Amino acid sequence: MNIGDVSRASGLPAKTIRYYEDIGLVRPARGANGYRDFSEQDAHKLAFLGRSRSLGFTIEECRTLMSLYEDRDRASADVKALASEHLDRIAQKIDELQALKSTLETLVTRCHGDDRPDCPILDDLAGRKALTG
């Protein structure tokens, strides 16, 4: 499969696929003409990488995940430890997003919705005065 085909199959842009190849996350075969020849397994790896990146895994974490994925003799404890670390980071991000959501909900309910420049929450966001009922 050429890079266009694997791009469609994996949902990743060709530029990203080339980058992942450059850094060694995927290693497609090369045809006699020198063109990349991606396998179905390469497409699955790329789709996995795309999902992992979209979920916030770093390149190095993806590298570790790929090595765990490719090593059929891996210890499940290694996979569990990496997933557990990521779950902790996700929980922290959720807490931060919930705090931001609360602030924005307050902004929406406290501002007047007209052209007046005196939305009380803006002062609070800048740390100048507390919100009042």
N, CA, C and O atoms as a MOPAC input file, in Angstrom:
PM7 MOZYME 1SCF
protein

 N      0.86200 1    -1.16000 1     0.00000 1
 C      0.00000 1     0.00000 1     0.00000 1
 C      0.91600 1     1.23400 1     0.00000 1
 O      1.90300 1     1.27100 1     0.73500 1
 N      0.59400 1     2.23000 1    -0.81400 1
 C      1.41500 1     3.43900 1    -0.86500 1
 C      1.00800 1     4.39800 1     0.25400 1
 O      0.08400 1     4.11500 1     1.01800 1
 N      1.69400 1     5.52000 1     0.34400 1
 C      1.46400 1     6.43600 1     1.46300 1
 C      0.06300 1     7.04900 1     1.42400 1
 O     -0.52700 1     7.30900 1     2.47300 1
 N     -0.46700 1     7.27800 1     0.23700 1
 C     -1.83300 1     7.79400 1     0.12800 1
 C     -2.85000 1     6.79100 1     0.63900 1
 O     -3.80700 1     7.14700 1     1.32700 1
 N     -2.62800 1     5.52100 1     0.28900 1
 C     -3.54100 1     4.46900 1     0.75000 1
 C     -3.49700 1     4.31400 1     2.26600 1
 O     -4.53600 1     4.22000 1     2.92000 1
 N     -2.27500 1     4.28900 1     2.82200 1
 C     -2.15700 1     4.11300 1     4.26800 1
 C     -2.64100 1     5.36400 1     5.00500 1
 O     -3.11000 1     5.27500 1     6.13900 1
 N     -2.53000 1     6.50000 1     4.37400 1
 C     -3.05700 1     7.72800 1     4.96000 1
 C     -4.57100 1     7.62600 1     5.10800 1
 O     -5.12200 1     7.94400 1     6.16200 1
 N     -5.23000 1     7.18700 1     4.05800 1
 C     -6.68700 1     7.01600 1     4.12200 1
 C     -7.07500 1     5.93300 1     5.12600 1
 O     -8.04000 1     6.09100 1     5.87500 1
 N     -6.32500 1     4.84000 1     5.14000 1
 C     -6.64500 1     3.72500 1     6.03600 1
 C     -6.43400 1     4.08300 1     7.50600 1
 O     -7.19400 1     3.64000 1     8.36800 1
 N     -5.41500 1     4.87600 1     7.79300 1
 C     -5.08000 1     5.19600 1     9.18500 1
 C     -5.71800 1     6.48400 1     9.67700 1
 O     -5.84400 1     6.70100 1    10.88200 1
 N     -6.12400 1     7.34500 1     8.73600 1
 C     -6.68400 1     8.63700 1     9.12100 1
 C     -5.63100 1     9.68300 1     9.43400 1
 O     -5.95000 1    10.74300 1     9.97400 1
 N     -4.36800 1     9.39500 1     9.10000 1
 C     -3.28300 1    10.33800 1     9.35700 1
 C     -2.81300 1    10.98400 1     8.06700 1
 O     -2.81700 1    10.33800 1     7.01900 1
 N     -2.40700 1    12.24600 1     8.12100 1
 C     -1.85000 1    12.88900 1     6.93700 1
 C     -0.52100 1    12.24400 1     6.54200 1
 O      0.19900 1    11.71500 1     7.38900 1
 N     -0.20800 1    12.29300 1     5.25600 1
 C      1.04300 1    11.72600 1     4.75500 1
 C      2.24900 1    12.35100 1     5.45200 1
 O      3.22900 1    11.66100 1     5.73200 1
 N      2.18200 1    13.64100 1     5.72900 1
 C      3.29700 1    14.31400 1     6.40000 1
 C      3.56000 1    13.70300 1     7.77700 1
 O      4.71400 1    13.51200 1     8.16000 1
 N      2.50700 1    13.39800 1     8.51300 1
 C      2.64300 1    12.77400 1     9.83000 1
 C      3.22800 1    11.37700 1     9.69900 1
 O      4.07800 1    10.97500 1    10.49300 1
 N      2.77200 1    10.64200 1     8.69900 1
 C      3.28500 1     9.28600 1     8.47200 1
 C      4.78400 1     9.33400 1     8.17100 1
 O      5.55500 1     8.53000 1     8.69500 1
 N      5.18500 1    10.26700 1     7.33500 1
 C      6.62400 1    10.41900 1     7.02700 1
 C      7.41900 1    10.75700 1     8.29200 1
 O      8.51600 1    10.24100 1     8.50700 1
 N      6.85200 1    11.62400 1     9.11700 1
 C      7.51200 1    11.98400 1    10.37300 1
 C      7.65400 1    10.75100 1    11.27500 1
 O      8.72600 1    10.50400 1    11.82600 1
 N      6.57600 1     9.98500 1    11.42200 1
 C      6.63700 1     8.78400 1    12.25200 1
 C      7.66300 1     7.79500 1    11.71100 1
 O      8.32000 1     7.09100 1    12.47800 1
 N      7.79600 1     7.74400 1    10.40000 1
 C      8.83900 1     6.89900 1     9.81600 1
 C     10.22500 1     7.46400 1    10.15000 1
 O     11.12100 1     6.71300 1    10.53500 1
 N     10.40600 1     8.76700 1    10.00500 1
 C     11.69700 1     9.41300 1    10.28000 1
 C     12.17200 1     9.16100 1    11.70900 1
 O     13.36800 1     8.99200 1    11.94600 1
 N     11.23900 1     9.13600 1    12.65900 1
 C     11.63300 1     8.94600 1    14.06000 1
 C     11.55900 1     7.47900 1    14.48500 1
 O     11.76800 1     7.15800 1    15.65500 1
 N     11.26400 1     6.59900 1    13.54500 1
 C     11.33000 1     5.16600 1    13.80100 1
 C     10.11600 1     4.52700 1    14.44300 1
 O     10.20800 1     3.41100 1    14.95400 1
 N      8.97600 1     5.21300 1    14.42800 1
 C      7.77500 1     4.60800 1    14.99700 1
 C      7.13800 1     3.58000 1    14.06000 1
 O      6.43500 1     2.67000 1    14.50100 1
 N      7.39000 1     3.73900 1    12.78900 1
 C      6.89500 1     2.77500 1    11.79900 1
 C      8.00000 1     2.59700 1    10.76100 1
 O      8.72300 1     3.53700 1    10.43300 1
 N      8.11100 1     1.38300 1    10.25700 1
 C      9.18200 1     1.07500 1     9.30000 1
 C      8.59800 1     0.31600 1     8.10700 1
 O      8.64200 1    -0.91400 1     8.07100 1
 N      8.05800 1     1.03900 1     7.14400 1
 C      7.48600 1     0.35000 1     5.98900 1
 C      8.58300 1    -0.27600 1     5.12700 1
 O      9.72700 1     0.18000 1     5.10500 1
 N      8.19700 1    -1.31800 1     4.43000 1
 C      9.12200 1    -1.92200 1     3.46400 1
 C      9.31500 1    -0.93700 1     2.31800 1
 O      8.53400 1     0.00100 1     2.15200 1
 N     10.35300 1    -1.15900 1     1.54100 1
 C     10.59400 1    -0.33900 1     0.35300 1
 C     10.54600 1    -1.25500 1    -0.86500 1
 O     11.13700 1    -2.33500 1    -0.87100 1
 N      9.83400 1    -0.80600 1    -1.89200 1
 C      9.77200 1    -1.55000 1    -3.13900 1
 C     11.07200 1    -1.39600 1    -3.91000 1
 O     11.94200 1    -0.61400 1    -3.52700 1
 N     11.19800 1    -2.13900 1    -4.98700 1
 C     12.39300 1    -2.07500 1    -5.83700 1
 C     12.60700 1    -0.66100 1    -6.36700 1
 O     13.73700 1    -0.26000 1    -6.64500 1
 N     11.52200 1     0.08700 1    -6.50500 1
 C     11.61200 1     1.46400 1    -6.99100 1
 C     11.95600 1     2.46100 1    -5.88200 1
 O     12.10000 1     3.65400 1    -6.14800 1
 N     12.09000 1     1.97800 1    -4.63700 1
 C     12.42300 1     2.83800 1    -3.50800 1
 C     11.22100 1     3.43400 1    -2.80700 1
 O     11.36700 1     4.08500 1    -1.77200 1
 N     10.01300 1     3.21900 1    -3.36300 1
 C      8.80600 1     3.77100 1    -2.74500 1
 C      8.43200 1     2.96900 1    -1.50200 1
 O      8.70900 1     1.77400 1    -1.40100 1
 N      7.80200 1     3.65500 1    -0.56900 1
 C      7.31100 1     2.98300 1     0.63500 1
 C      6.22900 1     1.98200 1     0.23900 1
 O      5.41700 1     2.23200 1    -0.65200 1
 N      6.24400 1     0.84500 1     0.92900 1
 C      5.23400 1    -0.18800 1     0.69900 1
 C      4.68200 1    -0.59900 1     2.06200 1
 O      5.21700 1    -1.49400 1     2.71700 1
 N      3.60000 1     0.06900 1     2.48300 1
 C      3.01500 1    -0.15600 1     3.79700 1
 C      2.16500 1    -1.42100 1     3.80100 1
 O      1.46300 1    -1.72200 1     2.83600 1
 N      2.24500 1    -2.14900 1     4.90300 1
 C      1.43100 1    -3.34900 1     5.08300 1
 C      0.16300 1    -2.99800 1     5.85500 1
 O      0.00800 1    -1.88300 1     6.35300 1
 N     -0.73000 1    -3.96500 1     5.94000 1
 C     -1.93700 1    -3.77900 1     6.76100 1
 C     -1.54300 1    -3.54200 1     8.21200 1
 O     -2.15800 1    -2.72700 1     8.89900 1
 N     -0.51700 1    -4.25100 1     8.68200 1
 C     -0.05700 1    -4.06000 1    10.06200 1
 C      0.47400 1    -2.64600 1    10.26600 1
 O      0.25300 1    -2.04600 1    11.31800 1
 N      1.17400 1    -2.10900 1     9.26300 1
 C      1.63800 1    -0.72000 1     9.35000 1
 C      0.44700 1     0.22500 1     9.49100 1
 O      0.48500 1     1.16900 1    10.28000 1
 N     -0.60500 1    -0.03500 1     8.72600 1
 C     -1.80700 1     0.80900 1     8.79800 1
 C     -2.42800 1     0.74300 1    10.18500 1
 O     -2.86400 1     1.76200 1    10.72200 1
 N     -2.47200 1    -0.45500 1    10.76900 1
 C     -3.01900 1    -0.59700 1    12.12100 1
 C     -2.15000 1     0.12700 1    13.14600 1
 O     -2.67100 1     0.77600 1    14.05300 1
 N     -0.83200 1     0.02000 1    13.00800 1
 C      0.07600 1     0.72700 1    13.91500 1
 C     -0.12400 1     2.22900 1    13.80500 1
 O     -0.16900 1     2.92900 1    14.81700 1
 N     -0.24300 1     2.72400 1    12.58600 1
 C     -0.42600 1     4.16100 1    12.38500 1
 C     -1.75100 1     4.63800 1    12.96700 1
 O     -1.81400 1     5.70700 1    13.57400 1
 N     -2.80200 1     3.85700 1    12.78900 1
 C     -4.09700 1     4.22400 1    13.37400 1
 C     -3.99000 1     4.24700 1    14.90000 1
 O     -4.53000 1     5.13800 1    15.55500 1
 N     -3.29100 1     3.26400 1    15.45600 1
 C     -3.06100 1     3.20300 1    16.89600 1
 C     -2.28100 1     4.43000 1    17.36800 1
 O     -2.61800 1     5.03800 1    18.38400 1
 N     -1.24400 1     4.78300 1    16.62300 1
 C     -0.45800 1     5.97700 1    16.96400 1
 C     -1.31800 1     7.23200 1    16.90900 1
 O     -1.22400 1     8.09500 1    17.78200 1
 N     -2.15100 1     7.33100 1    15.88800 1
 C     -3.03300 1     8.49000 1    15.77000 1
 C     -3.97900 1     8.61200 1    16.95400 1
 O     -4.17900 1     9.70000 1    17.49500 1
 N     -4.56000 1     7.48000 1    17.35200 1
 C     -5.46200 1     7.50100 1    18.51600 1
 C     -4.69200 1     7.84800 1    19.78300 1
 O     -5.15400 1     8.64300 1    20.60100 1
 N     -3.52300 1     7.25400 1    19.93800 1
 C     -2.71600 1     7.51900 1    21.13500 1
 C     -2.34600 1     8.99000 1    21.23200 1
 O     -2.45200 1     9.58900 1    22.30200 1
 N     -1.91200 1     9.57700 1    20.11700 1
 C     -1.54100 1    10.99600 1    20.11500 1
 C     -2.75500 1    11.86800 1    20.40100 1
 O     -2.65500 1    12.85300 1    21.13200 1
 N     -3.91500 1    11.50700 1    19.82200 1
 C     -5.11000 1    12.32600 1    20.04400 1
 C     -5.57900 1    12.25200 1    21.49500 1
 O     -6.29000 1    13.13800 1    21.96800 1
 N     -5.18000 1    11.19700 1    22.19500 1
 C     -5.53000 1    11.05300 1    23.60700 1
 C     -4.48700 1    11.66500 1    24.53200 1
 O     -4.60700 1    11.58700 1    25.75500 1
 N     -3.46400 1    12.27200 1    23.94100 1
 C     -2.50400 1    13.00300 1    24.74600 1
 C     -1.21600 1    12.27600 1    25.06900 1
 O     -0.40100 1    12.79000 1    25.83700 1
 N     -1.00600 1    11.09600 1    24.50800 1
 C      0.25800 1    10.41200 1    24.73700 1
 C      1.36400 1    11.15500 1    23.99700 1
 O      1.17000 1    11.60300 1    22.86700 1
 N      2.51900 1    11.28300 1    24.63600 1
 C      3.66200 1    11.93000 1    24.00100 1
 C      4.27400 1    10.97600 1    22.97200 1
 O      3.93500 1     9.79400 1    22.92800 1
 N      5.16400 1    11.50100 1    22.16100 1
 C      5.86900 1    10.65900 1    21.19100 1
 C      6.62200 1     9.54200 1    21.91400 1
 O      6.59000 1     8.38900 1    21.48400 1
 N      7.29300 1     9.88000 1    23.00200 1
 C      8.05000 1     8.85200 1    23.73500 1
 C      7.12500 1     7.81300 1    24.34900 1
 O      7.45500 1     6.62700 1    24.36900 1
 N      5.97200 1     8.24300 1    24.85100 1
 C      5.00100 1     7.27000 1    25.37000 1
 C      4.48500 1     6.39200 1    24.24200 1
 O      4.27800 1     5.19300 1    24.42800 1
 N      4.27900 1     6.98600 1    23.07200 1
 C      3.85500 1     6.19700 1    21.90800 1
 C      4.93500 1     5.18700 1    21.53100 1
 O      4.63400 1     4.04700 1    21.17800 1
 N      6.17900 1     5.60800 1    21.60900 1
 C      7.28600 1     4.69200 1    21.31900 1
 C      7.24400 1     3.49700 1    22.28000 1
 O      7.41500 1     2.34800 1    21.87300 1
 N      7.01200 1     3.79600 1    23.56500 1
 C      6.91200 1     2.72400 1    24.56200 1
 C      5.70200 1     1.84100 1    24.27900 1
 O      5.79500 1     0.61500 1    24.32800 1
 N      4.57000 1     2.47100 1    23.98500 1
 C      3.36700 1     1.69400 1    23.66500 1
 C      3.60200 1     0.78900 1    22.45900 1
 O      3.19100 1    -0.37200 1    22.45600 1
 N      4.26700 1     1.32700 1    21.43600 1
 C      4.53200 1     0.51900 1    20.24300 1
 C      5.46200 1    -0.64200 1    20.57500 1
 O      5.27000 1    -1.74900 1    20.07300 1
 N      6.46100 1    -0.40400 1    21.41000 1
 C      7.36300 1    -1.50300 1    21.76100 1
 C      6.61900 1    -2.55200 1    22.58000 1
 O      6.86800 1    -3.74700 1    22.42600 1
 N      5.70900 1    -2.11600 1    23.44700 1
 C      4.89700 1    -3.07100 1    24.20600 1
 C      3.95900 1    -3.83300 1    23.27400 1
 O      3.74700 1    -5.03400 1    23.43600 1
 N      3.40000 1    -3.11900 1    22.29600 1
 C      2.48500 1    -3.72300 1    21.32600 1
 C      3.20900 1    -4.77600 1    20.48300 1
 O      2.66300 1    -5.84300 1    20.20100 1
 N      4.43500 1    -4.46200 1    20.08900 1
 C      5.18700 1    -5.36400 1    19.22300 1
 C      5.82200 1    -6.52200 1    19.97800 1
 O      6.15100 1    -7.54100 1    19.37100 1
 N      5.99900 1    -6.38700 1    21.28800 1
 C      6.63100 1    -7.42700 1    22.09500 1
 C      5.54800 1    -8.32200 1    22.69100 1
 O      4.93700 1    -7.98900 1    23.70700 1
 N      5.32600 1    -9.44200 1    22.05400 1
 C      4.27400 1   -10.36400 1    22.51300 1
 C      4.62600 1   -11.05200 1    23.83100 1
 O      3.76300 1   -11.67400 1    24.45000 1
 N      5.87500 1   -10.94700 1    24.26500 1
 C      6.29800 1   -11.53800 1    25.53000 1
 C      6.32200 1   -10.50600 1    26.65500 1
 O      6.86700 1   -10.75800 1    27.73000 1
 N      5.73000 1    -9.34900 1    26.40000 1
 C      5.75700 1    -8.25500 1    27.37100 1
 C      5.00900 1    -8.63300 1    28.64400 1
 O      4.11700 1    -9.48200 1    28.64100 1
 N      5.39800 1    -7.98300 1    29.72000 1
 C      4.70200 1    -8.16200 1    30.98900 1
 C      3.49300 1    -7.24300 1    31.00800 1
 O      3.60400 1    -6.06000 1    30.68900 1
 N      2.35400 1    -7.77500 1    31.37700 1
 C      1.15300 1    -6.93700 1    31.41600 1
 C      1.30000 1    -5.83600 1    32.45000 1
 O      0.62900 1    -4.80800 1    32.35600 1
 N      2.16500 1    -6.03500 1    33.43200 1
 C      2.40100 1    -4.99000 1    34.44100 1
 C      2.99100 1    -3.73900 1    33.80100 1
 O      2.71000 1    -2.62700 1    34.24800 1
 N      3.80800 1    -3.90600 1    32.75600 1
 C      4.37600 1    -2.74100 1    32.06400 1
 C      3.28700 1    -1.92700 1    31.39000 1
 O      3.27700 1    -0.69800 1    31.47000 1
 N      2.37700 1    -2.61300 1    30.73000 1
 C      1.26400 1    -1.93600 1    30.06100 1
 C      0.38500 1    -1.25100 1    31.10200 1
 O     -0.02100 1    -0.10200 1    30.92900 1
 N      0.10100 1    -1.96100 1    32.17100 1
 C     -0.75900 1    -1.40700 1    33.22800 1
 C     -0.13200 1    -0.16900 1    33.85500 1
 O     -0.83000 1     0.81300 1    34.10500 1
 N      1.16700 1    -0.20000 1    34.11200 1
 C      1.83900 1     0.95500 1    34.73700 1
 C      1.76500 1     2.18200 1    33.84100 1
 O      1.47600 1     3.28100 1    34.31500 1
 N      2.02200 1     2.00500 1    32.55500 1
 C      1.96400 1     3.13500 1    31.62500 1
 C      0.54000 1     3.68000 1    31.52500 1
 O      0.33900 1     4.89400 1    31.54400 1
 N     -0.43800 1     2.79900 1    31.42100 1
 C     -1.83400 1     3.23100 1    31.33700 1
 C     -2.26100 1     3.93100 1    32.63000 1
 O     -2.99800 1     4.91600 1    32.58500 1
 N     -1.80900 1     3.43500 1    33.76200 1
 C     -2.15500 1     4.03700 1    35.04600 1
 C     -1.60100 1     5.46100 1    35.15500 1
 O     -2.29500 1     6.36800 1    35.61600 1
 N     -0.35600 1     5.65000 1    34.73000 1
 C      0.23200 1     6.99800 1    34.73600 1
 C     -0.59200 1     7.94200 1    33.87500 1
 O     -0.84800 1     9.08600 1    34.25400 1
 N     -1.00200 1     7.45000 1    32.71800 1
 C     -1.76800 1     8.30400 1    31.81500 1
 C     -3.15200 1     8.60500 1    32.39700 1
 O     -3.66000 1     9.71500 1    32.24400 1
 N     -3.75200 1     7.63200 1    33.05300 1
 C     -5.05600 1     7.86900 1    33.69500 1
 C     -4.95300 1     8.96400 1    34.75100 1
 O     -5.85700 1     9.78900 1    34.88300 1
 N     -3.85700 1     8.97300 1    35.50000 1
 C     -3.66600 1    10.02600 1    36.50000 1
 C     -3.60300 1    11.40200 1    35.84200 1
 O     -4.19100 1    12.36200 1    36.34100 1
 N     -2.89000 1    11.49300 1    34.72200 1
 C     -2.80800 1    12.78100 1    34.00100 1
 C     -4.16700 1    13.17700 1    33.43200 1
 O     -4.52200 1    14.35600 1    33.43800 1
 N     -4.91900 1    12.21400 1    32.94700 1
 C     -6.25400 1    12.50400 1    32.42000 1
 C     -7.15000 1    13.03100 1    33.54100 1
 O     -7.88700 1    13.99700 1    33.34400 1
 N     -7.09100 1    12.40400 1    34.70700 1
 C     -7.90200 1    12.86000 1    35.84400 1
 C     -7.55400 1    14.29700 1    36.21200 1
 O     -8.43900 1    15.09600 1    36.51700 1
 N     -6.26500 1    14.62300 1    36.18200 1
 C     -5.83900 1    15.99200 1    36.48100 1
 C     -6.37600 1    16.96500 1    35.42600 1
 O     -6.84400 1    18.05100 1    35.76400 1
 N     -6.30800 1    16.57700 1    34.15800 1
 C     -6.83000 1    17.43900 1    33.09500 1
 C     -8.32700 1    17.62300 1    33.23800 1
 O     -8.84000 1    18.72000 1    33.01600 1
 N     -9.03600 1    16.56500 1    33.60600 1
 C    -10.48900 1    16.66900 1    33.80600 1
 C    -10.79100 1    17.66600 1    34.92100 1
 O    -11.68900 1    18.49600 1    34.78400 1
 N    -10.04900 1    17.58900 1    36.01800 1
 C    -10.24500 1    18.54800 1    37.12500 1
 C    -10.02200 1    19.98000 1    36.64700 1
 O    -10.79800 1    20.87900 1    36.97000 1
 N     -8.95300 1    20.18400 1    35.87200 1
 C     -8.65500 1    21.52700 1    35.36300 1
 C     -9.74100 1    22.00100 1    34.40900 1
 O    -10.14000 1    23.16400 1    34.45400 1
 N    -10.22000 1    21.11500 1    33.55100 1
 C    -11.28300 1    21.48500 1    32.61600 1
 C    -12.59000 1    21.77800 1    33.34900 1
 O    -13.33300 1    22.67400 1    32.94800 1
 N    -12.88000 1    21.03700 1    34.41700 1
 C    -14.09000 1    21.30500 1    35.18900 1
 C    -14.00800 1    22.66400 1    35.87800 1
 O    -15.00900 1    23.37600 1    35.96600 1
 N    -12.83400 1    23.02500 1    36.36100 1
 C    -12.66200 1    24.34500 1    36.97500 1
 C    -12.85300 1    25.44000 1    35.93100 1
 O    -13.50500 1    26.44900 1    36.20000 1
 N    -12.29300 1    25.24600 1    34.75300 1
 C    -12.46500 1    26.21300 1    33.66800 1
 C    -13.93200 1    26.30800 1    33.25900 1
 O    -14.44200 1    27.40300 1    33.02300 1
 N    -14.60700 1    25.16900 1    33.17600 1
 C    -16.03500 1    25.14700 1    32.83800 1
 C    -16.84400 1    25.94400 1    33.85400 1
 O    -17.74000 1    26.70300 1    33.48400 1
 N    -16.53000 1    25.77200 1    35.12100 1
 C    -17.22700 1    26.50500 1    36.17100 1
 C    -17.01300 1    28.00800 1    36.02800 1
 O    -17.95400 1    28.78700 1    36.17400 1
 N    -15.79200 1    28.41000 1    35.74700 1
 C    -15.48800 1    29.83500 1    35.55500 1
 C    -16.25800 1    30.39100 1    34.36600 1
 O    -16.82900 1    31.47900 1    34.44300 1
 N    -16.27300 1    29.64300 1    33.26600 1
 C    -16.98000 1    30.11400 1    32.07400 1
 C    -18.48700 1    30.14400 1    32.29400 1
 O    -19.16200 1    31.04400 1    31.79200 1
 N    -19.02900 1    29.17900 1    33.03300 1
 C    -20.45900 1    29.20900 1    33.35100 1
 C    -20.80000 1    30.45100 1    34.16700 1
 O    -21.83800 1    31.07900 1    33.95600 1
 N    -19.91500 1    30.80000 1    35.10100 1
 C    -20.11700 1    32.01200 1    35.89900 1
 C    -20.05800 1    33.23700 1    34.99600 1
 O    -20.86400 1    34.15600 1    35.14200 1
 N    -19.12800 1    33.25300 1    34.08100 1
 C    -19.00600 1    34.36400 1    33.13400 1
 C    -20.29800 1    34.53000 1    32.34700 1
 O    -20.79700 1    35.64300 1    32.17900 1
 N    -20.82900 1    33.42100 1    31.87100 1
 C    -22.05800 1    33.47300 1    31.07300 1
 C    -23.23500 1    33.96800 1    31.90500 1
 O    -24.05700 1    34.73400 1    31.40100 1
 N    -23.33800 1    33.55500 1    33.15500 1
 C    -24.49200 1    33.95200 1    33.97300 1
 C    -24.34600 1    35.33800 1    34.58700 1
 O    -25.35200 1    35.98300 1    34.88200 1
 N    -23.11800 1    35.81200 1    34.78800 1
 C    -22.91300 1    37.09200 1    35.46100 1
 C    -22.79600 1    38.28700 1    34.52500 1
 O    -23.05600 1    39.42100 1    34.92700 1
 N    -22.41500 1    38.04500 1    33.30500 1
 C    -22.29700 1    39.16300 1    32.37000 1
 C    -23.67000 1    39.51000 1    31.81200 1
 O    -24.56700 1    38.66900 1    31.75900 1
 N    -23.81200 1    40.73900 1    31.40700 1
 C    -25.11000 1    41.27300 1    31.01500 1
 C    -25.53600 1    40.86600 1    29.61800 1
 O    -26.73100 1    40.84400 1    29.32700 1
 N    -24.61200 1    40.55000 1    28.76600 1
 C    -24.97200 1    40.14300 1    27.41100 1
 C    -25.27600 1    41.31000 1    26.49400 1
 O    -25.84300 1    41.12200 1    25.41800 1
 N    -24.91100 1    42.50000 1    26.90100 1
 C    -25.12000 1    43.65900 1    26.04100 1
 C    -23.76100 1    44.29600 1    25.73800 1
 O    -22.72400 1    43.65700 1    25.91300 1
 N    -23.76400 1    45.50800 1    25.30100 1
 C    -22.51700 1    46.16300 1    24.91000 1
 C    -21.81300 1    46.87900 1    26.05500 1
 O    -20.81700 1    47.56600 1    25.82700 1
 N    -22.31100 1    46.73500 1    27.28100 1
 C    -21.67100 1    47.41000 1    28.41800 1
 C    -20.31900 1    46.77200 1    28.70600 1
 O    -20.18000 1    45.55200 1    28.61900 1
 N    -19.32600 1    47.58000 1    29.04700 1
 C    -17.97400 1    47.05100 1    29.30100 1
 C    -17.73200 1    46.66500 1    30.75500 1
 O    -16.58100 1    46.56400 1    31.18200 1
 N    -18.80400 1    46.44800 1    31.52700 1
 C    -18.61900 1    46.28300 1    32.96900 1
 C    -18.98000 1    44.89400 1    33.48400 1
 O    -19.57800 1    44.77300 1    34.55300 1
 N    -18.63300 1    43.86300 1    32.75700 1
 C    -18.93000 1    42.50600 1    33.20300 1
 C    -18.17500 1    42.24400 1    34.50500 1
 O    -16.94600 1    42.30300 1    34.51300 1
 N    -18.87800 1    41.95400 1    35.61200 1
 C    -18.20700 1    41.82200 1    36.90900 1
 C    -17.22500 1    40.65300 1    36.97400 1
 O    -16.26100 1    40.71800 1    37.73600 1
 N    -17.43100 1    39.62700 1    36.23000 1
 C    -16.53700 1    38.47300 1    36.29100 1
 C    -15.15700 1    38.80900 1    35.75800 1
 O    -14.17100 1    38.20900 1    36.18600 1
 N    -15.06500 1    39.75300 1    34.83200 1
 C    -13.76200 1    40.09100 1    34.27200 1
 C    -12.82500 1    40.63100 1    35.33500 1
 O    -11.62800 1    40.34600 1    35.31600 1
 N    -13.37200 1    41.42200 1    36.27500 1
 C    -12.55600 1    41.90700 1    37.38300 1
 C    -12.08600 1    40.73900 1    38.24100 1
 O    -10.93800 1    40.70800 1    38.68500 1
 N    -12.98800 1    39.76800 1    38.47400 1
 C    -12.63400 1    38.60800 1    39.28800 1
 C    -11.55100 1    37.77700 1    38.59700 1
 O    -10.61800 1    37.30900 1    39.25000 1
 N    -11.67000 1    37.59600 1    37.29600 1
 C    -10.67300 1    36.81100 1    36.57700 1
 C     -9.30600 1    37.46800 1    36.64800 1
 O     -8.27900 1    36.79100 1    36.65100 1
 N     -9.30200 1    38.78000 1    36.70500 1
 C     -8.03900 1    39.50700 1    36.81800 1
 C     -7.56600 1    39.59100 1    38.26100 1
 O     -6.48500 1    40.11300 1    38.53200 1
 N     -8.38200 1    39.07400 1    39.20200 1
 C     -7.99800 1    39.07600 1    40.61700 1
 C     -8.24500 1    40.37900 1    41.32400 1
 O     -7.67000 1    40.62200 1    42.38400 1
 N     -9.11400 1    41.25400 1    40.75000 1
 C     -9.30300 1    42.56600 1    41.34200 1
 C    -10.43700 1    42.62000 1    42.35800 1
 O    -10.36400 1    43.40900 1    43.30100 1
 N    -11.47900 1    41.81200 1    42.20200 1
 C    -12.53600 1    41.83400 1    43.20600 1
 C    -13.29000 1    40.51500 1    43.17100 1
 O    -13.32100 1    39.82300 1    42.15400 1
 N    -13.88400 1    40.19000 1    44.27800 1
 C    -14.60600 1    38.92000 1    44.39800 1
 C    -15.98300 1    39.03800 1    43.75400 1
 O    -16.54200 1    40.12800 1    43.64200 1
 N    -16.50400 1    37.91800 1    43.34100 1
 C    -17.85400 1    37.90100 1    42.78100 1
 C    -18.85200 1    38.15600 1    43.89200 1
 O    -18.66500 1    37.72400 1    45.03000 1
 N    -19.91000 1    38.86200 1    43.54700 1
 C    -20.96700 1    39.10200 1    44.49900 1
 C    -22.26800 1    38.66600 1    43.88300 1
 O    -22.41200 1    38.63900 1    42.66100 1
 N    -23.22600 1    38.32200 1    44.73500 1
 C    -24.50100 1    37.80500 1    44.26800 1
 C    -25.25100 1    38.82900 1    43.56500 1
 O    -26.36000 1    38.57000 1    43.09700 1

